Amino acid sequence: KLMEQINIPYKKNTPIGTVIHIANRKEYLGYILITDKVKKTSAKAIEALKKEGVERCIMLSGDRNEVVQAVGNELKLDAVYGQLLPQQKVEKVEELLKTNRGRLAFVGDGINDAPVLARADIGVAMGGIGSDAAIEAADVVLMKDDPLALAEAIAVSKRTKRILRQNIIFSLAVKGAVLLLTVFGLSTMWMGVFADVGVTLLAVMNSMRALRS
């Protein structure tokens, strides 16, 4: 826009990326191209998230539309939105919250992502390279700067939740059974010990299975 404003002819058909045009005394010298490399695990992360039940993967970015579209096609994202200012990202999230069912999670690392992280149902910050503002606004912080870590965290949380439910159901079932037997005078002291200490030990042993996930 600045080149056009000061009437300097410049090369418009540039490769995909962030372009910095250079001119000296209204003479166009060329441009510098800056591009971000997509992390090697990004495609696997999108695949894994879909397997974990994530319905849609959408990218909100401040980069040029051409760059955002290219990354979206490479990662097979459901939708992409580029050239967004921080407040426009919040507006887009508000729109998605109204039009989509279920929970909305947003993953970001920059200071511009902080408002969106706070507004989403679940804000996830990348802890290694994330700004302090993003980390503070997020609900979850991934210490590894690896998109695949998010899918792994979801898988671990689901496994932990299953084990937790097993422990609760088993504990209540055993204690309820012993209590019922006690009402009819059929329980023994050892049954009471098992319903208390035994159930606790079994629950702890069952919980240790989470360490293998």
Residue frames relative to the residue before (quaternion, step in Angstrom):
aa qw qx qy qz dx dy dz
K 1.0000 0.0000 0.0000 0.0000 0.00 0.00 0.00
L 0.6471 0.5202 -0.3223 0.4547 3.58 1.00 -0.79
M 0.6311 0.5374 -0.3329 0.4495 3.59 1.00 -0.83
E 0.6676 0.4827 -0.2941 0.4846 3.56 0.99 -0.81
Q 0.6354 0.5562 -0.3252 0.4256 3.56 1.04 -0.79
I 0.7658 0.3133 -0.1818 0.5313 3.60 1.01 -0.76
N 0.4953 -0.7283 0.3807 0.2817 3.56 1.33 0.53
I 0.4016 0.6632 -0.5268 0.3483 3.56 0.75 1.08
P 0.3810 -0.7145 0.5325 0.2465 3.63 -0.65 1.04
Y 0.0283 0.8061 -0.5888 0.0521 3.58 -0.88 0.91
K 0.5840 -0.5844 0.4335 0.3599 3.54 -1.25 0.39
K 0.2257 -0.8162 0.5212 0.1058 3.56 -0.49 1.19
N 0.6990 0.4406 -0.2715 0.4935 3.61 1.01 -0.72
T 0.1227 0.8105 -0.5536 0.1468 3.54 0.32 1.30
P 0.6178 -0.5327 0.4055 0.4124 3.62 -1.19 0.36
I 0.6270 -0.5447 0.3977 0.3898 3.56 -1.27 0.35
G 0.5150 0.6003 -0.4841 0.3743 3.54 -0.84 1.05
T 0.6090 -0.5070 0.4321 0.4307 3.55 -1.31 -0.19
V 0.1540 -0.8240 0.5440 0.0351 3.58 -0.55 1.21
I 0.1083 -0.7578 0.6412 0.0547 3.56 -0.97 0.95
H 0.2150 -0.7887 0.5665 0.1043 3.59 -0.47 1.21
I 0.1802 -0.7936 0.5778 0.0623 3.55 -1.03 0.87
A 0.0669 0.7839 -0.6134 0.0687 3.55 -0.91 0.97
N 0.1310 -0.7742 0.6158 0.0652 3.53 -1.20 0.61
R 0.8299 -0.0834 0.0025 0.5516 3.60 -0.62 1.18
K 0.6868 -0.5186 0.2431 0.4475 3.52 0.95 1.10
E 0.5578 0.5413 -0.4237 0.4651 3.58 1.19 0.51
Y 0.3732 -0.7480 0.5095 0.2040 3.56 -0.66 1.16
L 0.2021 -0.8151 0.5374 0.0766 3.57 -0.70 1.13
G 0.6927 -0.4105 0.2933 0.5153 3.58 1.13 -0.56
Y 0.3831 -0.7119 0.5314 0.2530 3.55 -1.21 -0.40
I 0.3185 -0.6914 0.6112 0.2167 3.52 -1.36 0.38
L 0.2079 -0.7849 0.5751 0.0999 3.56 -0.87 0.97
I 0.0664 -0.7827 0.6188 0.0062 3.58 -0.81 1.07
T 0.0336 0.8091 -0.5843 0.0524 3.58 -0.71 1.05
D 0.3528 -0.7006 0.5800 0.2195 3.54 -1.17 0.67
K 0.3466 -0.7213 0.5575 0.2208 3.55 -1.01 0.79
V 0.4391 -0.6700 0.5308 0.2766 3.54 -0.98 0.86
K 0.5012 -0.6614 0.4625 0.3122 3.59 -0.85 0.95
K 0.5948 -0.6177 0.3891 0.3365 3.55 -1.03 0.82
T 0.7270 0.4407 -0.2431 0.4671 3.58 1.07 -0.71
S 0.4174 0.7465 -0.4515 0.2544 3.61 1.26 -0.08
A 0.6669 0.4994 -0.3042 0.4620 3.59 0.90 -0.93
K 0.6498 0.5028 -0.3103 0.4781 3.59 1.00 -0.84
A 0.6267 0.5482 -0.3344 0.4415 3.58 1.06 -0.77
I 0.6446 0.5062 -0.3193 0.4757 3.61 0.96 -0.84
E 0.6387 0.5269 -0.3145 0.4643 3.58 0.99 -0.88
A 0.6868 0.4940 -0.2777 0.4551 3.55 0.87 -1.01
L 0.6342 0.5282 -0.3285 0.4593 3.60 1.02 -0.77
K 0.6281 0.5280 -0.3292 0.4672 3.58 1.04 -0.78
K 0.6558 0.5129 -0.3040 0.4630 3.57 1.02 -0.85
E 0.6769 0.4869 -0.2843 0.4732 3.56 1.13 -0.66
G 0.6629 -0.5505 0.2917 0.4153 3.59 1.27 0.10
V 0.4353 0.6737 -0.4831 0.3510 3.60 1.23 0.16
E 0.3699 -0.7784 0.4666 0.1986 3.59 -0.57 1.14
R 0.8219 0.0368 0.0252 0.5679 3.58 0.83 -0.97
C 0.1586 -0.7550 0.6299 0.0894 3.55 -1.10 0.80
I 0.0064 -0.8195 0.5677 -0.0787 3.57 -0.47 1.27
M 0.2261 -0.7750 0.5751 0.1321 3.57 -1.04 0.77
L 0.1076 -0.7507 0.6501 0.0475 3.55 -0.99 0.97
S 0.0911 0.8280 -0.5402 0.1193 3.58 -0.58 1.10
G 0.4319 -0.6796 0.5315 0.2627 3.52 -1.27 0.47
D 0.5010 0.6659 -0.4148 0.3654 3.59 1.30 -0.09
R 0.6932 -0.4608 0.3563 0.4245 3.54 -1.35 0.23
N 0.6220 -0.5749 0.3886 0.3627 3.54 -1.15 0.70
E 0.6339 0.5461 -0.3399 0.4295 3.59 1.00 -0.80
V 0.6561 0.5042 -0.3029 0.4729 3.58 1.01 -0.86
V 0.6702 0.5112 -0.2937 0.4509 3.54 0.89 -1.01
Q 0.6604 0.5125 -0.3064 0.4553 3.57 0.97 -0.86
A 0.6410 0.5271 -0.3227 0.4551 3.58 1.01 -0.82
V 0.6606 0.4872 -0.3021 0.4848 3.60 0.96 -0.88
G 0.6360 0.5406 -0.3252 0.4444 3.59 1.00 -0.83
N 0.6643 0.4930 -0.2981 0.4762 3.57 0.99 -0.83
E 0.6478 0.5304 -0.3163 0.4460 3.57 1.01 -0.84
L 0.7650 0.3616 -0.1864 0.4994 3.58 0.96 -0.90
K 0.3749 -0.7520 0.4611 0.2851 3.59 1.35 -0.05
L 0.1783 0.7987 -0.5443 0.1842 3.54 0.85 1.06
D 0.5659 -0.6243 0.4247 0.3312 3.57 -1.17 0.58
A 0.7879 -0.0885 0.0713 0.6052 3.61 1.10 -0.65
V 0.0980 -0.7799 0.6156 0.0567 3.56 -1.18 0.60
Y 0.0765 -0.7698 0.6329 0.0314 3.55 -1.18 0.72
G 0.0952 -0.8326 0.5455 0.0083 3.57 -0.64 1.15
Q 0.7958 0.3189 -0.2508 0.4495 3.53 -1.44 0.12
L 0.3687 0.7331 -0.4806 0.3092 3.57 1.01 0.90
L 0.3448 -0.6922 0.5954 0.2180 3.55 -1.02 0.85
P 0.7057 -0.4708 0.2996 0.4365 3.64 -1.16 0.38
Q 0.6883 0.4672 -0.2974 0.4685 3.61 0.90 -0.85
Q 0.6258 0.5296 -0.3381 0.4621 3.58 1.15 -0.59
K 0.5887 0.5509 -0.3643 0.4661 3.59 1.16 -0.57
V 0.6445 0.5135 -0.3124 0.4725 3.57 1.01 -0.87
E 0.6476 0.5190 -0.3146 0.4608 3.59 0.97 -0.85
K 0.6550 0.5056 -0.3115 0.4672 3.59 0.99 -0.82
V 0.6353 0.5141 -0.3258 0.4754 3.58 1.04 -0.76
E 0.6141 0.5402 -0.3374 0.4661 3.59 1.03 -0.80
E 0.6545 0.5152 -0.2988 0.4658 3.56 0.99 -0.89
L 0.6692 0.4969 -0.2950 0.4672 3.58 0.95 -0.89
L 0.6271 0.5407 -0.3349 0.4498 3.58 1.05 -0.74
K 0.6858 0.4819 -0.2829 0.4663 3.58 1.06 -0.74
T 0.7706 0.4018 -0.1906 0.4565 3.58 0.97 -0.87
N 0.7308 0.3898 -0.2340 0.5092 3.61 1.21 -0.31
R 0.4111 -0.6906 0.5364 0.2575 3.53 -1.10 0.70
G 0.7326 0.4284 -0.3015 0.4345 3.54 -1.28 0.29
R 0.6711 -0.4934 0.3865 0.3960 3.53 -1.38 -0.18
L 0.2352 -0.7563 0.5940 0.1410 3.54 -1.19 0.62
A 0.1019 -0.7822 0.6139 0.0305 3.56 -0.79 1.08
F 0.1254 -0.7821 0.6073 0.0616 3.56 -1.04 0.80
V 0.1697 -0.7817 0.5961 0.0694 3.56 -0.91 0.99
G 0.1938 0.7873 -0.5661 0.1487 3.59 -0.77 1.00
D 0.2432 -0.7894 0.5461 0.1394 3.55 -1.27 0.23
G 0.6693 0.5338 -0.3004 0.4206 3.60 1.18 -0.38
I 0.6507 -0.5111 0.3865 0.4074 3.53 -1.30 0.28
N 0.6216 0.5472 -0.3322 0.4514 3.60 1.17 -0.58
D 0.6451 0.5307 -0.3182 0.4482 3.58 1.24 -0.41
A 0.4633 0.7266 -0.4246 0.2776 3.60 1.22 -0.37
P 0.6741 0.4827 -0.3291 0.4519 3.68 0.80 -0.82
V 0.6633 0.4995 -0.3039 0.4671 3.58 1.04 -0.79
L 0.6200 0.5429 -0.3359 0.4561 3.58 1.03 -0.78
A 0.6723 0.4899 -0.2925 0.4717 3.56 1.03 -0.81
R 0.6978 0.4879 -0.2764 0.4457 3.60 1.03 -0.75
A 0.6139 0.5695 -0.3556 0.4152 3.62 1.03 -0.69
D 0.6286 -0.5212 0.4064 0.4099 3.57 -1.22 0.42
I 0.7807 0.0418 0.0015 0.6235 3.56 1.03 -0.88
G 0.1376 -0.7907 0.5935 0.0596 3.58 -0.68 1.11
V 0.0857 -0.8000 0.5938 0.0105 3.57 -0.80 1.06
A 0.1176 -0.8011 0.5858 0.0370 3.59 -0.68 1.11
M 0.3999 -0.6693 0.5692 0.2611 3.53 -1.16 0.69
G 0.3529 -0.8207 0.4154 0.1716 3.56 -0.24 1.30
G 0.6523 0.5537 -0.3318 0.3973 3.58 0.97 -0.78
I 0.8065 0.2063 -0.0908 0.5466 3.58 0.83 -1.01
G 0.4866 0.6989 -0.4172 0.3172 3.57 1.25 -0.11
S 0.5046 -0.6360 0.4899 0.3175 3.55 -1.15 0.65
D 0.6503 -0.5236 0.3822 0.3960 3.56 -1.25 0.44
A 0.6364 0.5391 -0.3265 0.4446 3.59 1.03 -0.80
A 0.6592 0.5039 -0.3027 0.4690 3.58 0.99 -0.86
I 0.6586 0.5117 -0.3071 0.4585 3.58 0.94 -0.90
E 0.6725 0.5044 -0.2967 0.4531 3.58 0.97 -0.87
A 0.6985 0.4775 -0.2679 0.4607 3.59 1.04 -0.77
A 0.6308 0.5828 -0.3253 0.3958 3.59 1.17 -0.54
D 0.4570 -0.6536 0.5318 0.2850 3.54 -1.30 0.45
V 0.7765 0.1667 -0.0643 0.6042 3.56 1.15 -0.75
V 0.1200 -0.7821 0.6082 0.0634 3.58 -1.00 0.83
L 0.2206 -0.7653 0.5938 0.1140 3.57 -0.76 1.09
M 0.3362 -0.7763 0.4988 0.1886 3.59 -0.54 1.13
K 0.6669 0.4186 -0.3033 0.5367 3.59 1.23 -0.34
D 0.3398 -0.7333 0.5500 0.2107 3.59 -0.89 0.92
D 0.4406 0.6596 -0.4604 0.3986 3.51 0.73 1.17
P 0.4443 -0.7156 0.4672 0.2689 3.64 -0.58 1.08
L 0.6069 0.5796 -0.3487 0.4173 3.56 1.12 -0.66
A 0.5563 0.6253 -0.3815 0.3925 3.58 1.21 -0.51
L 0.6008 0.5667 -0.3603 0.4336 3.59 1.12 -0.60
A 0.6624 0.4866 -0.2990 0.4848 3.58 0.94 -0.89
E 0.6389 0.5189 -0.3220 0.4678 3.58 1.03 -0.78
A 0.6403 0.5266 -0.3234 0.4562 3.59 1.01 -0.80
I 0.6435 0.5129 -0.3189 0.4704 3.59 1.01 -0.80
A 0.6525 0.5172 -0.3099 0.4591 3.58 0.96 -0.88
V 0.6592 0.5022 -0.3023 0.4710 3.59 0.97 -0.89
S 0.6609 0.5102 -0.3143 0.4517 3.60 0.94 -0.86
K 0.6418 0.5155 -0.3240 0.4662 3.59 1.04 -0.76
R 0.6477 0.5098 -0.3131 0.4717 3.57 1.00 -0.85
T 0.6469 0.5189 -0.3096 0.4652 3.58 0.99 -0.87
K 0.6505 0.5212 -0.3108 0.4567 3.57 0.99 -0.84
R 0.6312 0.5263 -0.3294 0.4648 3.59 1.03 -0.79
I 0.6607 0.5007 -0.3026 0.4703 3.58 0.93 -0.92
L 0.6315 0.5390 -0.3253 0.4526 3.58 1.00 -0.82
R 0.6604 0.5000 -0.3032 0.4710 3.57 0.94 -0.88
Q 0.6239 0.5408 -0.3349 0.4540 3.58 1.01 -0.84
N 0.6692 0.5091 -0.2982 0.4518 3.58 0.90 -0.95
I 0.6668 0.5048 -0.3055 0.4553 3.59 0.92 -0.90
I 0.6823 0.4882 -0.2922 0.4592 3.57 0.85 -1.00
F 0.6638 0.5038 -0.3074 0.4594 3.59 0.92 -0.93
S 0.6695 0.5099 -0.3055 0.4454 3.61 0.86 -0.94
L 0.6889 0.4758 -0.2855 0.4665 3.57 0.86 -0.94
A 0.6376 0.5385 -0.3279 0.4426 3.59 1.04 -0.79
V 0.6820 0.4792 -0.2878 0.4717 3.60 0.90 -0.95
K 0.6773 0.4868 -0.2986 0.4638 3.60 0.85 -0.94
G 0.6447 0.5208 -0.3179 0.4605 3.58 1.05 -0.79
A 0.6503 0.5196 -0.3140 0.4567 3.56 1.01 -0.86
V 0.6673 0.4897 -0.2978 0.4756 3.61 0.93 -0.93
L 0.6340 0.5309 -0.3253 0.4586 3.60 1.01 -0.79
L 0.6521 0.5127 -0.3063 0.4670 3.57 1.00 -0.83
L 0.6484 0.5089 -0.3133 0.4717 3.57 1.01 -0.85
T 0.6237 0.5505 -0.3316 0.4450 3.57 1.10 -0.76
V 0.6125 0.5599 -0.3431 0.4402 3.58 1.02 -0.79
F 0.7470 0.3676 -0.2031 0.5155 3.58 1.02 -0.81
G 0.5272 -0.6779 0.3873 0.3355 3.58 1.27 0.22
L 0.5211 0.6655 -0.3920 0.3632 3.57 1.17 0.50
S 0.5829 0.5953 -0.3791 0.4026 3.60 1.23 -0.11
T 0.2746 -0.7366 0.5935 0.1726 3.53 -1.33 0.39
M 0.6893 -0.4647 0.3437 0.4367 3.56 -1.30 0.16
W 0.6592 0.5199 -0.3132 0.4441 3.56 1.01 -0.84
M 0.5883 0.5502 -0.3658 0.4662 3.57 1.14 -0.55
G 0.6510 0.5171 -0.3032 0.4657 3.56 1.03 -0.85
V 0.6362 0.5233 -0.3206 0.4677 3.57 1.03 -0.83
F 0.6606 0.5042 -0.3045 0.4656 3.57 0.96 -0.90
A 0.6604 0.5147 -0.3095 0.4507 3.59 0.95 -0.89
D 0.7090 0.4193 -0.2590 0.5044 3.60 1.14 -0.53
V 0.8080 0.2743 -0.1358 0.5035 3.57 0.26 -1.31
G 0.6585 0.5398 -0.3153 0.4189 3.58 0.88 -0.93
V 0.6681 0.4970 -0.2971 0.4672 3.56 0.90 -0.93
T 0.6308 0.5391 -0.3266 0.4525 3.59 1.04 -0.80
L 0.6648 0.4991 -0.2993 0.4684 3.58 0.94 -0.92
L 0.6589 0.5029 -0.3100 0.4658 3.60 0.96 -0.83
A 0.6367 0.5246 -0.3230 0.4637 3.57 1.04 -0.76
V 0.6408 0.5168 -0.3160 0.4716 3.59 1.03 -0.81
M 0.6602 0.5050 -0.2990 0.4687 3.57 0.95 -0.92
N 0.6486 0.5072 -0.3143 0.4725 3.58 1.00 -0.80
S 0.6464 0.5348 -0.3149 0.4439 3.59 1.04 -0.80
M 0.5997 0.5897 -0.3528 0.4102 3.57 1.14 -0.63
R 0.5207 0.6337 -0.4171 0.3916 3.59 1.23 -0.27
A 0.5689 0.6093 -0.3794 0.4015 3.59 1.18 -0.49
L 0.5854 0.5941 -0.3658 0.4130 3.59 1.17 -0.51
R 0.6647 0.5061 -0.3092 0.4543 3.59 1.19 -0.47
S 0.5419 0.6380 -0.4026 0.3704 3.62 1.24 -0.14
